Amino acid sequence: MRQRIALILILFSFLTLPFASFAYISDICKGNVCLASEVGRFMQGISKDCGNYGNCSLGDIMIVFSDVALFILGIVGSLVLLMYVIGGFYMLTSHGNSSMVTKGKSYITISTIGLLIVLFAFVIVEFLLRSLTLGTVSLENESCLGKNDGFTCGTNAQCLAEVCTQIQPKTE
């Protein structure tokens, strides 16, 4: 009997305790957009509602996904550079041994193919991020929340009222 009561209490606590966490308000984001110093590297750029209250939109999730993709891209770039160095080392120290030259070429070829795969994946992530959060893939309506007015955010574009705006060249 005691075991059943204990089991019921444990199950009841597992069902009710998560609801208490929904009421938590963090107030860690001070501006309209959360900064890396407030929420961490992978969540920088999310909205204030998402950072403070947990009211995250699909755009906020895509921003986190893009931040993680950028981090992975940096690691992959470092690994590709290391593989290029190893492949070059094999080719330079081959002394005419064709198996060593082939091994060096395979290191370089495989790392280049891997880099291309990761770059295309990154382009797809950026395309999805821009199309889902901004509704377009162009820089014309790119948000530059948290940036000062006059910040360059693309070719012939600057931040004006927290939106990237195309600047017409001056003609005299």
C-alpha positions, 0 to 999 in steps of 0.5 A: 500500500505504501509503495502504491502511494509513493508511486502515485505521489512520484507520478503526480510530482512528475506531472505537476512540477513542469508547470511550475517552470512555465511561470518563470520570468528571467528578465535577462534580455534588456533590449529588443534582441538578446545579446550573447552576453545575456543568453550565450553564444548560440542564442544571440539575436533571439527576441526579448519575449523568447529570452525572458518569457519563453514565448519563442517563435519559429524565427527565434528557433531558426536564429538559434539553428543558424548560430549553431550552424555558424559554430559548426562551420567554424569547426569544420573550416578548422578541420579542413585546414588541418586536413589540407596541411596533413595532405600537403605534408604527405605529398611533400614528404613522399620522395616520389612514392606514389602511394604517399602522393595518392594518400595526400591527394585523397586527404585534400579531395575528401576534405574539399568535398566535405567543405562543399557539403557543409557550405551548401548546408549553411547556404540552405540554413541561411536561406531558410532563416531569411525566408522564414524570419524576414519573408525574403532572402534579400538584404533589403528588409534585413533586421538590424535590431540592436545595431546603431543607425548607420551600421552597414548591413549589406551592399549600399544598405545601412541600418535606419530605425532598426531595418536595413534600408537601401541607400541610393547613391548620390548623383550630382 
